[in-house]
């Protein structure tokens, strides 16, 4: 559970309290039956959203963290 909370905190840090809404509006989601291509595209949109919105985007590794968090949180 701690890992999921860490991921929620990461998204909240970069997108604010409405991070889930931001992901939905950016079409950065994929359903459980989505193809690998659809999942990857939604991950890219999530990373692009964080890059656009987050004032403290400095760490190059954050992109991977956001992509991973988006998938794990959406399917949790």
N, C-alpha and C positions, 0 to 999 in steps of 0.2 A: 504494500500500500504506500509505503514511503516513496518509492520510485514514481508512482503515479502522481503523488502530491508534488514532488519535485518538478514534474513535467507541467502540472497545472500552474505552479508558481512561475516557471519559465515563461509560459504563454502570457500569464497575467502581467509579468514584469515588462514584456515587450508590447503587449496589445491592450493592457488595462483589464478592468473587471469584466468587460463585455467581450472578452477574447473569443468565446464560442460564437457569438453573433458575427463578429468580424470574419471568422473563418467561413461561416455559412454565406455571408454576403459576397465574399471573394471567390465563392465556388471552390474552396479549398477543402472539400470533403469528398469522400467516396464511400459508397455503401458496401456492405459485406460481400456483395456479389460482383463488385467492380473488378474489371480486368487489371492486370499489372500496370498496363499503360495508363489507365484512368487513375490509379493510386499514385503513380509517379507524377502525373500531371497535377494532381491536387496537392501533392507535396511541394512541387515547384511554386504553385500559386501561394501556398502558405508561407514559404520562405520569402517570396517577393513581397507579400503583404507586410511581413515583419520588417523587412528592409525599408519599405516605404514609410511605415508608421513609427517605428521605434527610434526614438532620439538617441538611444545608447547602443546602437548596433555597431560594435567595434570588433568583436571576436569573430574571426573567420570560421571557427568551429560552430558558431551559433546556428548556422544554416543547417548543418547536419542534426543538431539537437532539436531544432524546430521541426524538421521533417520527421524525425523519429517520434517526437512528442505528439505531433498531429495524428500520426497513425495509431499510436498506442492509446491515446486518449479517446479518439473517436470510436475505437472498437472495445473500449474498456467497459 
